[in-house]
Amino acid sequence: MASSTPYLVVLLCLTSLLQASLTAANPSFELPESEVRSRFSKWMTKYSKHYSCHEEEEKRFGIFKQNTNSIGAFASQTTVNGGVGGFGPQTITTVRVGMNRFGDLNPSEVVEQFTGFNNTGFRTPKPSPLPYHSWKPCCVDWRSSGAVTGIKFQGSCLSCWAFAAVAAIEGMNKIRTGELVSLSEQQLVDCDTGSSGCSGGRSDTALGLAATRGGITSEAKYPYSGIQGTCNVDKLLFDNQASVKGFKAVPPNDEHQLALAVARQPVTVYIDASAWEFQFYTGGIYRGPCSSDASRVNHAVTIVGYCEGPGEDNKYWIAKNSWSNDWGDQGYIYLAKDVPWKTGTCGLATSPFYPTA
Ligand SMILES: *[C@@H]1O[C@H](CO)[C@@H](O)[C@H](O)[C@H]1NC(C)=O
């Protein structure tokens, strides 16, 4: 007992030092104004930003400054916390954030301009459970089987739902036919009457439309404009480049059922994407902040794989987003898997869907 006391004292001192630097790191992180100005002007050039007037530019600069300093504070905090850490399928640990195209926006503006799941009046259709004890691998990555197209960008159109649905159909089509064809989100934006084009919609109604029409045309034949247009009926009726017969709902709030489905093909999910950490995410396993409540999900992405360890803190879903590969980890986000609450990280298990052929 007596011999362990000095160690305890040292440990306590170390702990309080660590805590002191942790709390100190956050509020005191502030780059000089001139440095932020210079970064802002480079950032504006990089993303071809133009503001209508000086007031608008100053307002956006203010938000950019706040975001830049918060990113700096976040980085110094995670460094104190044990290092930014290496990245690889085996060693994803600490979440990282960094500047991207959303630099002059607040989280609520990102949701208003770049998501698009219409949650109003949403009801999950009857679920189709898979045999509970069927075998599944501990890691699946449909990207490595060539079943995932490159990262796309929805632009300022609330069409996440179309991108999520298309990525799921692209995956199924590749698995079934051996051919990876980039398919048309614009067709869904223009033609899905169950959704509202660039005002928001649902991946399940999009999959339903593709099923009713027997499939969907290609990106090449019906390219993305990011503006809702008139439905091109010829292409909708007669020019399917991938066939779809129906779609199924994964039993909600069951990450095991979701994994069984993802082991077979990519699956669409709805998530809450309204956190600042989500806006600037650049890597690591994301555990929040976000809401995991079904009524709060606002975005649609496609789960294209998962990995269950090794290690309890190393379980994640691989989600393909439609915010270009400038966002996230090359366009992807790794969301914590098998969390203690049923709705999953950011609500990802609340209503997953996949197409059938
Ligand atoms: C969302 O869906 C509801 C129910 O289908 C619909 O009444 C509403 O117009 C939709 N909202 C938007 C913004 O499209």
The ligand as a MOL file (V3000), in Angstrom:
LIG
                    3D

  0  0  0     0  0            999 V3000
M  V30 BEGIN CTAB
M  V30 COUNTS 14 14 0 0 0
M  V30 BEGIN ATOM
M  V30 1 C -42.3740 15.7640 -47.6240 0
M  V30 2 O -43.2690 14.6770 -47.6930 0
M  V30 3 C -44.5930 15.0240 -47.3550 0
M  V30 4 C -45.3970 13.7380 -47.2970 0
M  V30 5 O -45.2080 12.9580 -48.4260 0
M  V30 6 C -45.1250 16.0190 -48.3650 0
M  V30 7 O -46.4440 16.3670 -48.0480 0
M  V30 8 C -44.2250 17.2590 -48.3570 0
M  V30 9 O -44.6210 18.1380 -49.3720 0
M  V30 10 C -42.7820 16.8640 -48.5770 0
M  V30 11 N -41.9360 18.0310 -48.3470 0
M  V30 12 C -41.1690 18.5440 -49.3060 0
M  V30 13 C -40.3220 19.6910 -48.9220 0
M  V30 14 O -41.1500 18.1150 -50.4210 0
M  V30 END ATOM
M  V30 BEGIN BOND
M  V30 1 1 1 2
M  V30 2 1 1 10
M  V30 3 1 2 3
M  V30 4 1 3 4
M  V30 5 1 3 6
M  V30 6 1 4 5
M  V30 7 1 6 7
M  V30 8 1 6 8
M  V30 9 1 8 9
M  V30 10 1 8 10
M  V30 11 1 10 11
M  V30 12 1 11 12
M  V30 13 1 12 13
M  V30 14 2 12 14
M  V30 END BOND
M  V30 END CTAB
M  END
